[in-house]
Amino acid sequence: MKTREENITPEEALTFLENMRTLNQKIDGPKKMISIRIPENLLKALKSKAKFENKKYQNIIVEYIRKGLSSD
C-alpha cells in the first residue's frame, strides 16, 4: 500500500508549497464561485456572527478556512 506522500508528484508538492506560501502572506488571487452544502444551523450562526461584526458571511467563511489551513 502506498503512502500519501508516494502518490504526490513533485509538481503537486511545489504547487502545494507555493499555495501555502501565498496563504501565509495573505496574498489572495481572484475569487472563484463555488457551491457548498452547509448545515442550516451553521449557516444561520455564520450569518448572525456576520451581522454582529458588520461583515459579509462569506468573508467570515474565508477567515475560518484561512485559520484552519494555517493551524497545521
Beta strands, then each sheet from edge to edge (+ up, - down):
end
